[in-house]
């Protein structure tokens, strides 16, 4: 196990990561009643560890920086991060507000940035964490090697570790705006619903774009995209830059779209939307639309047709 703190970290103690609580019912499929409005877990160091006093001071200081939990929650609260040749070790408090002892087993842990983009994923055996007392908080280390990461760059602050919950019993579904409900024929709506049901759902926390239709009309390129939200929270899109490439990989259209009011895509749903690239946004004559892609140019995730 690596040291939890480097010398410079002890001189400027601060929580570099965020808190990511989940309910014990979602994580452990168990719940309990509680009359408390909030719970402040007590620091609990692993009984087999011999911790230098200066590290204990750091643990106490950072632990006091953590926000209270609601009753019956389990949380990962990020302390700091260390990197060595592409391997990242995240130090965090494993906290819970359950009024009984807690022992965790295998758990899928994900790394996310401030925008909830998933940066890495790994399954950890948390039996070594030991049995936590009721309402306790225990420091622990989570090491991710390059094969566990989806990027080579992890932000120094603002990241968070989170438990990846089992897929929701609620299926990923189609979400139509009122205007689409009014204009879309019943047969077309059923076809789109079947398509969404047959697609593999986005990964938890992921937002991506799926191309549905692209055609020219009145000197403009009309593109229909399916915006897919795999997160547990609604998202509101106010501005969206898009590029479209054709079968030859050439950029055929580029533009920015301001959505007023913002376009809301509910959690765990996909919403279709139309985007029109007028003549000033077009880059190529007679493009090959037998295969095309539309995507935000600064994002890695792309949509295929």
C-alpha distance (Angstrom), angle and dihedral (degrees) to the residues before:
residue distance angle dihedral
X1 . . .
X2 3.80 . .
X3 3.81 122.0 .
X4 3.78 109.5 -89.2
X5 3.80 94.7 -136.0
X6 3.76 136.8 36.9
X7 3.78 118.5 -147.9
X8 3.80 94.5 -101.6
X9 3.81 90.3 49.1
X10 3.79 91.1 56.6
X11 3.80 90.3 52.2
X12 3.81 93.2 54.1
X13 3.78 106.7 29.4
X14 3.79 115.7 -169.7
X15 3.77 138.3 139.7
X16 3.80 104.3 -101.3
X17 3.79 95.1 -176.1
X18 3.78 133.7 55.5
X19 3.78 132.4 -114.4
X20 3.82 119.8 -101.7
X21 3.83 111.9 -172.8
X22 3.81 124.0 -179.9
X23 3.77 129.2 -177.2
X24 3.79 117.4 -98.4
X25 3.80 87.8 -128.3
X26 3.81 91.2 60.9
X27 3.80 95.3 42.0
X28 3.79 103.1 34.6
X29 3.81 101.3 18.7
X30 3.77 90.2 -123.1
X31 3.77 134.4 102.3
X32 3.76 140.0 -177.1
X33 3.76 136.4 -164.6
X34 3.78 120.5 -106.8
X35 3.78 133.8 176.2
X36 3.81 93.1 -157.9
X37 3.80 118.6 108.2
X38 3.80 93.7 -153.8
X39 3.80 138.0 0.2
X40 3.80 130.2 -146.0
X41 3.82 106.8 -154.8
X42 3.80 116.1 -140.0
X43 3.80 121.2 -121.6
X44 3.81 112.1 -101.9
X45 3.80 120.9 -178.7
X46 3.79 118.8 -158.6
X47 3.84 107.0 -90.1
X48 3.82 92.3 -130.0
X49 3.79 95.1 54.4
X50 3.79 124.6 98.2
X51 3.78 104.6 -153.1
X52 3.83 123.7 -167.9
X53 3.77 112.0 -120.5
X54 3.81 92.3 -117.2
X55 3.82 89.4 56.1
X56 3.80 90.3 48.9
X57 3.79 88.2 53.3
X58 3.81 89.5 52.1
X59 3.80 91.8 48.2
X60 3.80 91.8 50.5
X61 3.79 92.7 46.6
X62 3.81 94.6 50.0
X63 3.78 92.6 40.4
X64 3.79 89.3 58.0
X65 3.82 88.2 55.0
X66 3.81 91.9 62.2
X67 3.78 118.8 101.7
X68 3.84 118.6 -118.9
X69 3.78 117.0 -97.9
X70 3.74 129.5 -127.0
X71 3.81 113.8 -112.3
X72 3.81 116.0 -75.9
X73 3.78 99.2 16.9
X74 3.80 133.5 134.2
X75 3.78 118.0 -154.0
X76 3.78 144.0 179.0
X77 3.82 111.9 -145.6
X78 3.79 113.8 -167.9
X79 3.81 117.5 -131.5
X80 3.79 104.9 173.3
X81 3.77 144.7 -38.5
X82 3.80 133.7 -126.6
X83 3.81 126.2 -164.0
X84 3.80 129.4 -158.5
X85 3.82 120.6 173.4
X86 3.78 94.1 -32.3
X87 3.81 95.4 -42.3
X88 3.80 113.6 115.2
X89 3.79 124.7 -158.4
X90 3.79 115.3 -163.2
X91 3.78 119.1 -160.6
X92 3.77 114.1 -154.2
X93 3.78 143.8 157.2
X94 3.79 114.2 -111.3
X95 3.80 99.7 -147.3
X96 3.78 133.2 -179.6
X97 3.79 137.5 178.1
X98 3.79 99.0 -158.0
X99 3.78 114.5 128.9
X100 3.80 93.6 -131.0
X101 3.79 138.7 53.2
X102 3.77 116.5 -68.1
X103 3.79 130.2 -152.5
X104 3.80 118.7 -179.5
X105 3.78 126.2 -158.5
X106 3.82 129.2 -176.8
X107 3.79 113.7 -6.6
X108 3.80 133.8 174.1
X109 3.81 108.6 -130.5
X110 3.80 122.0 -165.4
X111 3.80 130.9 -166.4
X112 3.80 116.6 -138.0
X113 3.78 135.0 -179.1
X114 3.80 126.6 -135.0
X115 3.82 90.4 -81.0
X116 3.83 91.0 53.3
X117 3.80 92.9 -110.6
X118 3.80 109.4 154.4
X119 3.83 110.1 -118.6
X120 3.80 100.0 174.7
X121 3.78 145.0 -5.9
X122 3.81 134.5 -156.4
X123 3.80 138.8 160.6
X124 3.81 113.8 -123.6
X125 3.79 129.1 -165.2
X126 3.80 101.8 -134.8
X127 3.78 96.3 -177.0
X128 3.81 87.7 101.1
X129 3.78 88.4 60.8
X130 3.79 85.7 75.4
X131 3.76 130.3 -147.6
X132 3.78 112.2 -38.6
X133 3.81 118.7 -144.9
X134 3.81 117.0 -121.6
X135 3.81 112.8 -70.0
X136 3.80 93.7 5.0
X137 3.80 140.0 153.8
X138 3.81 121.3 -152.8
X139 3.83 127.8 -176.4
X140 3.80 114.7 -125.5
X141 3.79 141.2 166.5
X142 3.79 128.2 -123.1
X143 3.81 116.6 -167.9
X144 3.80 121.7 -162.3
X145 3.80 119.9 -169.6
X146 3.84 122.0 -155.7
X147 3.83 91.1 -93.0
X148 3.82 89.1 59.6
X149 3.81 93.6 53.3
X150 3.79 131.5 81.1
X151 3.81 93.2 -159.7
X152 3.79 139.2 33.0
X153 3.81 93.3 -136.2
X154 3.80 124.0 69.5
X155 3.83 117.8 -178.5
X156 3.80 112.6 -113.6
X157 3.80 91.6 -133.3
X158 3.79 136.1 20.2
X159 3.81 95.7 41.3
X160 3.75 121.3 126.2
X161 3.76 139.1 -162.5
X162 3.78 115.9 -138.3
X163 3.77 139.5 178.3
X164 3.78 110.5 -109.6
X165 3.76 104.9 -134.0
X166 3.75 124.0 -143.1
X167 3.80 112.6 -90.5
X168 3.76 110.7 -75.6
X169 3.76 117.9 -102.4
X170 3.82 84.8 -129.4
X171 3.81 107.8 88.9
X172 3.78 122.2 -129.3
X173 3.79 102.2 -97.6
X174 3.79 143.6 -173.7
X175 3.82 117.0 -94.2
X176 3.81 115.9 -163.7
X177 3.78 124.1 -168.2
X178 3.80 117.4 -128.5
X179 3.81 91.5 -104.0
X180 3.80 91.3 54.2
X181 3.80 91.6 47.5
X182 3.81 89.5 54.7
X183 3.80 96.7 45.3
X184 3.81 103.8 35.1
X185 3.79 116.4 90.2
X186 3.79 116.9 -125.1
X187 3.80 92.8 -113.7
X188 3.81 92.1 50.6
X189 3.79 90.9 47.7
X190 3.81 91.4 52.2
X191 3.82 91.0 48.4
X192 3.81 91.4 51.1
X193 3.80 91.4 46.9
X194 3.81 91.0 52.5
X195 3.81 90.5 48.5
X196 3.82 92.3 53.4
X197 3.80 91.2 46.5
X198 3.80 91.7 50.8
X199 3.82 95.3 48.8
X200 3.77 121.9 91.5
X201 3.80 106.0 -104.0
X202 3.81 118.6 -113.1
X203 3.77 115.7 -95.3
X204 3.83 115.2 -94.8
X205 3.80 108.9 -75.8
X206 3.81 93.7 9.5
X207 3.81 125.3 128.4
X208 3.81 117.0 -167.5
X209 3.80 141.6 159.4
X210 3.81 128.0 -120.7
X211 3.78 119.9 -164.4
X212 3.81 114.6 -129.5
X213 3.81 107.8 167.6
X214 3.81 140.3 -3.3
X215 3.80 124.9 -177.4
X216 3.80 141.0 148.7
X217 3.78 120.4 -114.9
X218 3.82 129.2 164.4
X219 3.83 94.0 -7.4
X220 3.80 91.7 -53.4
X221 3.79 134.2 102.3
X222 3.79 113.1 -125.1
X223 3.81 114.2 -158.2
X224 3.79 126.0 -175.0
X225 3.80 116.3 -160.0
X226 3.77 132.2 -175.7
X227 3.82 108.4 -137.5
X228 3.81 107.5 -153.3
X229 3.80 121.6 -160.5
X230 3.80 114.3 -166.6
X231 3.81 93.2 173.6
X232 3.77 130.2 104.7
X233 3.81 92.2 -122.7
X234 3.80 132.5 65.8
X235 3.79 114.7 -108.0
X236 3.81 127.4 -147.6
X237 3.81 117.6 -152.1
X238 3.80 113.9 -157.3
X239 3.80 100.8 164.3
X240 3.77 129.3 18.1
X241 3.83 126.0 -177.9
X242 3.81 112.6 -157.3
X243 3.78 138.2 -173.8
X244 3.79 125.8 -167.9
X245 3.80 123.4 -155.0
X246 3.80 127.2 -170.7
X247 3.80 133.2 -139.4
X248 3.81 90.5 -76.2
X249 3.80 92.1 54.0
X250 3.80 93.9 -111.4
X251 3.80 120.0 140.9
X252 3.79 103.8 -114.4
X253 3.82 99.4 172.6
X254 3.77 137.5 16.0
X255 3.77 132.8 177.9
X256 3.77 148.8 129.7
X257 3.78 123.5 -111.4
X258 3.80 125.1 -153.1
X259 3.78 111.2 -156.4
X260 3.79 112.4 -155.1
X261 2.95 113.7 -155.8
X262 3.81 92.9 28.5
X263 3.78 115.1 -103.3
X264 3.80 109.2 -113.6
X265 3.79 119.7 -152.0
X266 3.78 110.3 -170.0
X267 3.78 122.9 -133.9
X268 3.80 115.9 -79.0
X269 3.82 93.4 6.1
X270 3.80 140.6 107.0
X271 3.82 121.7 -134.7
X272 3.84 125.1 -166.5
X273 3.80 118.5 -140.5
X274 3.81 136.7 175.5
X275 3.80 124.5 -128.4
X276 3.81 122.1 -170.7
X277 3.81 121.1 -154.8
X278 3.79 108.1 -161.7
X279 3.81 124.1 -150.8
X280 3.82 93.6 -87.0
X281 3.82 89.3 59.2
X282 3.81 95.7 50.5
X283 3.81 118.1 104.0
X284 3.82 106.3 -179.2
X285 3.78 138.4 39.4
X286 3.79 119.8 -129.4
X287 3.82 98.1 1.5
X288 3.79 120.6 -169.7
X289 3.82 106.4 -111.8
X290 3.79 95.2 178.4
X291 3.79 83.9 106.4
X292 3.77 125.6 12.1
X293 3.78 144.0 161.6
X294 3.80 131.9 -147.4
X295 3.78 120.7 -168.9
X296 3.80 145.4 143.3
X297 3.84 102.2 -90.0
X298 3.80 94.5 -134.8
X299 3.81 94.6 49.3
X300 3.77 127.2 85.8
X301 3.79 96.4 -145.5
X302 3.77 113.5 85.4
X303 3.78 134.7 -174.9
X304 3.79 124.2 -127.3
X305 3.76 132.5 -154.5
